[in-house]
Every structure is written in structure tokens, then in C-alpha cells.
């Protein structure tokens, strides 16, 4: 007779598997066991991790100066480093087996290079103009960027008790990474999934669990093949306004149903995984309640409020398209989303106070290095040597002093304004960290960046000035980098990587990554200068109404000349009121379901529109998320397969982008022009979507 899963003579195995987390997402993906003696921070893992950090940093920085950037995603880092680990075992004498913890540590090191790529290259715009315009020496530039790279460590160390240790802090962004790591390294089937089921269900589950790697490879191959169409051959799929095809000359239909319009009734869809996940991430990892919240917000704000504003012709917005991209004048969607951006900031604080204040107070009083909580993962991690808070604080203080001295000495920004920028953004880390950690959304944050722009204008730092650049960079880097480091801390928490091993790996890779990137960047700009056709150092938010005002509006967004914009400040009051309203109504049993309402999540999602995120892309994102969570997402034993699907989609896309970028786009070998590539400069397949009203 075939040996069953309960025939294991080791009772500890069954006991450990019986104690699972209260969250299905974590229970189905993260191991609830640990081998304390498993290799982790070894010469092999540090050496391979260092090689990958250097290589990825070089690739990211150098290809920034090409027509199309090439990047290595965390998923691809996992796949590429896996054979290196086994090759080391085969070549180096007396080597032990390449372990999952070693692989996880390599991933965390490469995540630092990924963070540098996403934070510095896509979120800030200060360091290069400072160097170019002031012609400062390399030493000043080096220490400024290294200090910016380390400034988030101090705050991340303090926030561990709130954003890493608690059970309810999931960080869903990490779950696809853990799913693929366990698929590559583990073969044992968890007994809990086979308990109390009939034989048919047991066979079905066993088939799925035994074929996870084949499943992952299949999805990757299919994605790799498919993405050639929207990225190169049939680019119209990226902005497919199919409903406009019925009446090509109908302006109203174009505005209501196109990708860059309202995408009403899903009339405009984005059939390209890169466009769908560029700013919102994968819809497959977002909890069901969060997707429902975003769906409600999209329908309410985009499909109801925006048309009402458009019909009222406030500030003559009918002269521009209803959605559009970044126009010199307002569109109805950009006006509404600017309002939601301001509303998001007070909403996230009020929501935190109403829903999380008691838990935060208890965590502050009770959580420390000797009491990380009764969470299963926290108990396992308590066996490892701790990293005291003062280690993180020393890094923070040294970085802070360096930034203040360099900025003040070089007249980039007064030292007290550096402190102001850091203090404001530090206050935003906890509320937005809670939002990101439970929804899997938004390390980058449009409202936070907009707040920095408005304050810089209010302080009269100047249009396109070095002071404005520096103010934005210092504060926003602290905000995003702290959340990125905390997310990796939670990844190490789930993988049972020791605290000190994690701290050492993060510090080492931060220093290596920033040094390599700075050297390449400095040499390039010393040779070619700032003004070149490939430059992409400016912020993604510069292409939005609020973010771009630092370049386009010398008077300031709320100046006397732009006094009409001051009405948007009512958004602060509305944002503070909305969470109170739903919280108050939820106290009655009839409206108890309102406790799941999350206004900050709704408002911050809408704030990405329309310049960065089209209505068609968000509509497609929602359709995918709802379809998955309401069908196969209901079965807990398929949860890891959903995360594997998300990882495979990301991997297949990344591989396709690398080949297309380097073999075709950067060598100017474009696909022949035909109807499938006529997409209105990549914005919309409907020609009337971006035109003004006749």
C-alpha cells in the first residue's frame, strides 16, 4: 500500500503543520516550521548576492541611458541565482546543499538593487541636476547618495514593532517571492491540506501540489510568448478601446468608453501585463476586501463623479478631454483626482486612529526585542540573535548629519529645511505603511510626493531650483526607502532569516549598489552632460498635474494667480470626514459591513489617474482581481498557485521586455507599421480619446 501523508513517524511534523496562521494567504504560502541550523549567511550566499547586486546595479544604471530601460525584477533574480547556488555546490569542494535561506538572503540583497532602481531613477530628480549645475566633486556626490541610501534604516528599525512583527501585517508583495522559493526548494507536502477530505479531493490537491514547478514554467512560457504582441507586434492591445470601433467618429462614445476616457462598461481595456501592473502591482496578490474597495471607488468616482463634474463644466473643463493625460489645462478627471490626492492625506491618519490606535498602543507598550508577540513566525524568529534599535539609530544619525552638512555647505538646501522634509515624511511612514502592509499596494505614493511639491512651493524654494529638488528628494527617499526596507524585513521574517544576517546583508548590498550606480552615473554625466535624449532621471510624478507644477508653474499651485486651485484644499476636510462617517455607521449591526470600508485605499488608488494610470488599465486590473478572488481564490489549497501565477506572469513579462528592449528597441529595429501598431503614440487606440471637443 502507498505510504500516506500521516504515516510520517515524526509527530513534531504533524504538530507543527497543525499550528497555522489565522490568515489563509500566509498559511498557504509561508512555512510554519524552521530549521535553526540551516545555512543562511554563508560565503556562498554573500558572494553570489554581491555578484548579482553589482551586475544588476550596472545593468539598471547603464541601460537608463538607452531608448528603453532594461531591468531585473526580483522574480528573475530568484530564477537566475538558483543555478549559481547549485553550481557553487558542484564546483567548490566540501560544499553543503544550497538552502532556501541562502537563496532568500540573495534575494533580499538583490532587492536593494531593485529598490535603488525604482526609488532613485523613477522617484527623484535632485542629485543629477545638483551635480550638473554646481559641478561638485565626486566625493560630495558619493556621500550624499550613500547617506540617502542609508537614511531609511533608522526609521525602519524603530517601525519593526508596528510593521513587521504583528500577525496581521502581511505584506502581500512578498508572498509570490516566497511561493517560488518554496517551490524550488521544498518537496514535502503539508499534511494539513490532506486532512478530512474525500479521496477525490485528496488526489486533486496532491496533483496540484506535486506539479507546482511545471505549472509555474508553463505560465511563464505562455506569458513570454503572449507579451510579444502588446509590447512589439500588436501594440494596440496595450490600449485597446474596442467599443470605439463601432462608431469611430462619435466623440461622446470615445470619451466615455476609451482607455484614456472613462472605460465605461469596460469599453477600453489594457491587455498588457506591464501596463496593468506598472503602478498598482499584481491584482492577484491583493486581498479580496481590498479589491472590492477599489472597485467601489472606481465606479463611484470615475463612472459617476467625473461625468457630473464634466457635465457641470467647472472651470471650462469641457474644452479638454474628460480623462486624457497631462494637459496644460485641467480635465475633469485630473481635477477630481487632484481632490482625492489631498483627501487621502488626512483620511489615512484618521483611519489609523479609528481602526488601529488600540493595537498600535498595545504594540508600543508590549512589543520589544524580547517580546516580539505570540505570532507563530515571531516565536520562531525570537530564537535568533537580535539587532538592537541603536544599531539602526546610529546609521540614521550618521546619514542625517552627512546630508545636513553636505546640503548646507553646498547651498543645496538649508539644514533646518532638510530636517523639516525628513520630519514630515517620517510622520507619513506609519499610516501609509499600515496601508501598504495589509493591501499589497503603493510603496510609491503620489499624494506624499504632491505634499512635498506644495510645501516646496509654499516655502518659495523656486521653480526647478536645486532647493526644490533637494527638498523633494530627501523626504521622499526616506519615505519610500523605509517602507522598502521594512517589506524586506517581513520577507526575512517569513523565511526565518536571522536578524543580524538580514541587517548585514541589507547594509552591505546598500553600500555596493549605491557605489556602483554612483560611479557609472558620474562617469556618464561627466562625459555627456545632463541634456541628452536618453535622460530619464526625472520623477514619474513630473508628468502629473500636481507633480509637474514644480516645472510648469513659476507662481505655485496655490498662488494668487491660481487662486481657483485653493478650492481643492476642501479635500483635506472631506478626507478627514469620510472614515469617521463609515466608522460611526459601522457601530450599528445593520451597517456592520462598513467596517471593511477603507477610504485611504480608495483615494490613493484614484490619485494615480489619469496621467500615470488610465481608466482602462485600472478597469482591467479590477476585472482580473475580481475574477480570481471570486472563483479559484475561494479555495485555500490553490492560494500558492495564485501567487505562483502572479510570479510567472512577472517573469515572462520581464524576459520579453529584456529581449525586445535590447534586440529591437535600442537598436531602432521597430516592427513594421500596420493597423495593429497604430495606437495614438501609445496612449489610446481611439483617435478621439485625447482630442478636444469640436
N, C-alpha and C positions, 0 to 999 in steps of 0.2 A: 504494500500500500504506500502511496506517495506521502512523504513527510509533510505534515500540516504546519501552519504558522504557530500553533500553540504547542508544538512538540519540542520547542526550544527548552533545554534543561535549565537555562539560566533564568530564575524568577525575577531578577532585577530588570531584565529586558522588558518583561510584561508590565512590571510595576511602573517603570519609567515612561513607557508608552501610554500607560493609563492616565498619567497626570499631564493633561494638555492645557493649553492656554484657553482663555474664555473667548478669544477671537478666532473665528474659523479661518480667516485669511492667514493668520500666523500659525495656527495649529496644523494646517495642511501643507505648510511650506518650510517652516523653521524647525530644526531638530530640538527635541526636549531632552536630549542627552548630551554628555560631554566627556571626552577623554582628556583628562588634565595633563597627561604625559605626551599627548600628540605634538609632534614638531610644529613650530609656528614661526618664530623669529629666528631663522637659521641663516647661515651663509648663502645657501641656495636661494631662499626667498628674497633676501635683501639684494643679492647680486642680480637676479632676474628682474626684480622690481626696479632697481636702479637703471638697468639697461632699457627697460621699457619706458621709464619716466624720461630719460634722455632722448630716446628715439621719438616718442610721442610729442614731447615738447618741441623738438627740432621740426618735426613734420607740421605741427599746428602753426608754429611761428613762421616758417618759411613759406608754406603754401598760402598764407594770408595775403601774400603779395602776388597772387595769381588771379585769373578771372574767377575761378571757383575754388573755394576752400576745400581742403581735404582734412578729414578728422577721423580719429579712432575713438569709437564710443566705448563705454565700459563693457558692454556685452562682447564686442570684438576683442577687447583686452583679455577677457577671460578665455576666449577660444584660442587666441594666439599664444598666450602664456602657458596653456595646458601642455602642449607637446614639448616646450622648453623645459618644464619641470621634469617630465619623464626622460627627456634626452640627457639631462644632468645626471639622473639616477643611473642611466645606462653607461655614461662615459666616465664619471668620477668614481673611483674605487670606494668600496665600503659605504656607499650612499644608501640611506634608508628610503622607504617609499615616499613619493611625493604626496603630501597630505592636503586635505581640504583647507586646513587652517593656513598653511603656507600659500596656497592658491588665493585664499581670501585676503591675506596680507598684501600680496602682489596687487590684487585688485584695488585695495584701498590706496596703495601708493600711486597707481595709475590714475585713480580718481582725482588726485591732487592736480595732475597734469590736465585732466578734463575740466576741473574747476577753473584753473588758470585760463584755459582757452575760452570758457563760457563767460567768466567774470570780466577779465581784462579786455578781451578782444570784442566782446559784444555788450558790455555794460558800462564801460568807462571811456573817457576821452581826454583825460588830463595829461598823462605822463609824456606822450609824444609831443603835443604842442608845447609843453614846458621845455622839453629838451630842444626842440627845433627853434623856437623863437628866442630862447635865452642862451642857447649854445652852452649849456652847462657841461661840466666834465662828467666822465663816466662814473666816477666814484659817487657823486651825488645821486645820479640817476639809479645806480645799483642799490644803494642803501635805501632810497625812497621806495622802490618797488619791493625789495625784500621785506622792509618794515610793513608795507601794505599787505604783504602775503602773510605775515605773522600776527597782524593786529587782532585777528579774529579768535586766536587761541585762548586768550584770557577770558573773554566772554563765553566762549564755548565751554570751557571748563566749569564755570560757575553755573551755567544753564543745564548741566548734566542731570541734576536732581529733578528738573522740570520736564526736559525734552528728550531724555534718554532712558532713565531708569523706570519710570512708571509703565505699567502694563498697557494702559490704553493708548500710549504713544507708539504708534505702529510704524510710521514712515513707510507707506506702501511702495515708494520708489525703490526700496531695497529688495522687495520680495521677488521680482523677476531675476535679479542677480543671484539671490540665494537659491532659487529654483534650479538654475542652470548649474551652479556649483555642486549642488547635491546630486543632480542628475549625472554629472561627470564622475563623481567620486563615490557614491553610495549605491549599493545593490540590494541591501536588506529591505524587505517590505515591512512597513509598520503594522503591527498586529492589530492596533485599534481599528484600522479600516476594514478588517475582515471579521469583526466580531458581530454576532447577532444579525446575520444576513442569510438569505437562502442561497443555495448553491449557484443559481444562475447569476445573481448579483455578485457573488464572490468571484466567479470566473471572469465576469466583465471587468471588475475592479482590478483583478490580477493582471488581465491583459493590458489594461491602461498603464498600470504601474511598471510592468516589465518592458514596455515599449516606449518609455518617455523619450529616450535619446533618438530613436527612429522618428518619433513624432516631431521632435524639435528640428531635426535635419530636414524633414520633408517640408515643413512650413518655411524654413529658411530658403530652400531651393525655389519653392513656388514664389515667394516674395521677391527673391533676386531676379527671377525671370520677369515677373509682372512689372516691377518698378522701372524696367527699361522703357516701358510705354509712356507713363506720365512724365518721366524725367528726360526723355530724349526723343522717342519715336512719335508719340501721340500726346504731346504736352497739353492739349486741350482738356485731357482728363483731370488735370490739376485744378481747373476752374470751369467745370462743366455745368453751364446753365442750360439744362436740357429743355426746360419749359419755354424758354425764349425761342426755341426752334419752331414752335407752332406759329408765332407771329413775330417775325424778326423786326418789323418796323413799329411795333407797339411799345411806346416809351413807358407807359404805366406798367405794363407787364414786365418789362425789363427791370424797372426799379423795385418792384415787389418780389420778384422771384429769382433774380440773378444771384450769383455768388457774392458779388460786391454790392448787391442790393440788400433785401431782407431775407432772401432764400425762403420765402413764404411757401408753405406746403412742401418743403424740401425740393423746390424747383431749381435750386442751384446746389450742386454737391461738389465736394473735393475728393476725388478718387485717387489720392496720393498720400501715402502714409507719412511722408516727410512734412507735407503741409498740414495734415491733421494734427500731428504731434509736436510741431515745431515749438509752440509756446505752452500748450496745455498738457503735454506729455501723453502717455498712452491712456485711452479710456478704459482699457481692460483691467487696470490696477486700481481704479478709483472705486471706493465703496458704493454700494447701491444707493444709500441715502444721499450721498454727495451728488451722484448723477441726477437723481430726481430733483434735488435743489437747483442744480444748474439748468435742468430742463425747464423748470418753472420760471426761473429768472429770465431765460432766453425768450420764452413765449410772452411773458408779461412785458418785459422792457423792449425787446426788439420787434415783436409782432404786434404789440398794442400801443405802447407809449410812443415809440419812434414815429409811427404813422400819424398819431394825433398831433405831435409836435410839427411834423412836416405839413400837415393839413392846416395848422394854425398860422403857418408862415412867419414864425417868430424870427425877427432879425433878417427877414428876407432870405431865408434858407432855401426857399423853393428855387432860387437861381442856381443852386448846385444840386448834384445827385443826392438821393436820400441817404446813401451809405458812403460809397466812394472810398478814396484813400486819403492822402494828406493834401488838402486843397488850401489855397491862400485864404479862402473864406470858409465859414462854417458849413457843415452839413447837419442835417437833423440828427443823424446817428452820432457824429462826433460831439455835438452839443450835449446829447443825453449821456454819452459815456464819460464826458468830462465831469458831468454832475455826479455820476456814480463813482468816479475816482475819488472825488472829495468826500462823498458819503461813506466810502469804505473805511477811511482812516478812523473816524470816531466809532463806527459800527464795530470794528474788530476789538477795540478797547472795552466798549460796553458789553459786547458778547462775552468777552473773557471774564469780566466782573460778575455777570449774571450766572454764567454756566460753569465757570472753572475756579472762581475765587476760593471756595472752601477747599477744594483739592490742592490748589497752589499753596494755601496757608498751611495745610497739613504737611505737604511735602517740604515746605521751608522749615517747619518745626522738627520734623522727624527724619527726613532723608539726609544721610551723610555717608561718608565712605565706609563706616562700619555698619550702617543700616540702609542698604540700597532698596529695601522693600521686600515684600513677600512674593513678588513675581518669580515664577519658576526660573526664567532666564537670569534674573538678578541674583537669585540664590546661587546659581551655578557660577556666575561671574564673581561672586564675593570671595571665592577661593583664591583668586589671583591677587598678586601684589597691587596695591592701589597707587594711583597718581594723585598726590596731594594737590589741592586747589592752588597752593602757592607756586607750584611749577608753572601752571598756566598764567598766573598773575605776573610772574617775572617776565615771561615772554611778552605779555601785553604791555607792561610798563616800559621795557626797553624799546619796543616798537613805537610806543606813544611818544617817548622822548625824542627818538630819531626823527619821526615825522614832524613833530612840532619844531625842532631845531632846523631841519632842512627847509621846511616851508617858510619859516620866518626869516631865516638867513638869506635865502634866495628870493625873498619877496614874492613868493607864490601865494601865500595866504598867512595872515596873522595867526600866531599861535593860539590865541583865545578863540578865533573862529574855527580852527581845527578842533579844539575841544568841544565847541558848540555842535559842529557837524557830527562828531563821534557820539556825543551825549544823546542827541535827538534820535539817531539811528539805533543806538543801543537800546533805547526805550521801546523800539518797534520790534525787536528780535523776539521777545517772549510771545506777544499776542499773535504775530504772524507765524512764528514757529509752531504754535499750537495748531494754527490753521493748516500749515503745510504737513505737519506730522500725522494728522488724522485723515487728511483728504488726499495726500499724494500730489498736491498741486503747489506751484508757484514758489520756487526759491527766488527766481527773479520776480520783481514786484513793481508794476507800473505806478500805482499810487505813491509808493515810497520814493521813487525817483522823481515824480512830479512834485512832491512836497519839497525835495531838495532844490528843484528848479525855482519854485515860488519863493522859498526863503532866500536863495541867492539873489533873486531879483529884488526882493524886499530889502536886502542889505546893501543894494546898489553896488554889487560887485562888478557889474559891467557886462555888456553883450559880448559873447565869445571871448571873454577875458581869461587870463590864467587863474585869477582868483575864483571865478565861477567854476572853471574846470576842476580845480583842486578841491573846492568845497564839495562838489558832487562826488568826485572820485573817493575821497577819504571816507565819507559817510556811507556811501552805497556799498563800497567794497567791504567795510566792516559788517554791514547788514547781511549781504549775500554770503560772504565767506564764513561767517559764524554759523549760519544755517547749513552750509555745505559740510563743514567740519562735524557738526552735530549729527547730520544724517549719516556720515561715515562712522561716527561713534556708535550709532544704533546698529549699523551693519556689523561692526565688530562685536557688539553685544550679542546679536543673534548667532554669529558664527563662533562665539566663545573664544575670541582672540584676547589675550591678556591685555590689561590696561596699559602697562608700560611698553609692551611690544607695539601696541597701537600708537601710543604717543611718540615713540621713537620713529616709527615708520612715517607718520604724518609730518613730523619735523624735518626728517631727512629729505623726503620727497619734495617738500615745500621749498627747501633751500636749493636743491638740484634743479627743480623745474624753473624757478624764478631766475636762477643764474644762467641757465641755457637760453631761456627765452629773452632775457635782457641782452645777452651778448649778441644774439642774432639780430634782434631789433635795433640795437645800437649800431651795429656794423652796416645794416641795410640803410638806415636813415642818414648815417654819416656819408655814405656813398651816393645815395639817390635823393635824399631830402624827403620832406613830408608830402609835397604835392605830386602825386603820381596816380595814374588811372586805376591802380590796384588797391589804393589805400582803403582800409575798412576798419580803421581804429575807432571810429566814432560810435556813439551809442545807438543801439537799436531804437531807443526811445526818441531819438532826434527826428524820427520820421512820423511822430505823432503830433497832435495839436498842441498839447501842453509841453511835451519834451522839446519840440522844435522851437518853441517861443524863445528859448535862450539864444538862438541864432537869428531868428526872423523878426523878433520884436525888440527893438532897442529901448522902448519905453517901459516894458514889463507887462506881464499878462493882466495885472490888475491896476495898471496906472490910470491916470485921469483920462488919457486918450482912449483907453479900453475899459471905461467905467461899466459898460454893459456886462463885461465878464464878471463883475463883482456879484452879480445875482447868483452865480454858480456857488458862491460861498454858503448859500442856504443848504447845500448838500451836506455840510457838516452837521447841521441841526437835524435834517431828515435821517442821516445815517445814525445818529445817536438815538433817535426815537424808534426806529423800526425794530431793533432787537428787544427793546423794552415792551413794545406792543405785543409781539408774539410770545414773549416770556410771560407777560401778565395774563394773556388769554389762555396759555397752556396750564395755568393753575386750576382751571375748571376741567372736570373729567370729560366734558363734551368736546373740548378743544385740546385734549392731552397730546394729540398727534403733532401739535405745533411745536413741541419741544425739540423736534428734529429739524426745525427751520434754521437755516444758517445764512443769515443775511450777508455777513462778510464774504463768504464764499461766492454768493450770487453776484455781489457788487464788484468784487475783484476780477471775476471772470469776464464780466461785461466791459470792464475798463480797458481790456486789451483791444477792443474794437474801436473803429473799423480799420485803422491804419495798419496794425500788425496782424490782426485776426479778422478774417472775413466772416460774414454771417454764414456763408456756405460751408466753410471749414468747421465752424462751431456746430452747425446743424448736423453735419456728417459725423462729427465726434460724438454728439449726443445719440444719434441713431445707432452707432456701433455699441456704445456703452449700454444703452437700454436693452438692445437685442441680447447682448451677452449676459447681463446681470439678471434679466427676467427669464432666461432659458437655461442654458447649461450652468450659469452662475449659481443656480439654486442648489446644485449638488456639490457638497463639500469635498467629495473624493476627487472631483475634477478641478479643484481650485488651483493645484500646482500646474495643471495642464494649461489653464488660462494664463498664468504667469509665464509659462514656457512659450506660449503662443506670442505673447507680447514681446518677449526677448527675441524670439525667432524673427518676428516682423522687423524689429530694430536692426538685427544683424543682417538680414537680407537686404534691407534698405541701405545700410552703411556700406556693404560690399559693392552694391550697384553704384552708389554715389562716388566711391573711390575710383572705379574703373571709368565711369563716364567723365568725371572731372579731369582726370589726368590724361586719358587717352583721346578725349574728344573736345571737351570744352576749353581746356587750357591750351590745346594745340589748334584751336579755332576750326575744328572739323565738325561743323554743325550738321544736323540732319537736314536733308533737302526740304525746302519749303513746300508744304501742301496743306490741305484744309485741316488736317489733324494737328498742325503746329500753329495755326492762326488763333492766338489766344489773347489778343489785345495787350501785347507786351507782358504777358504772364499774369495779368490781373483778372481777366474775365473773358470767357468765350463769347459773351454777348456784347456787341459793339455799343449798344445804347446804355449799358450799365454805368459807364463813367462819363457820359456826356451830359451837358447842361440842358435844361428844359428849353425847347424851342418856342 
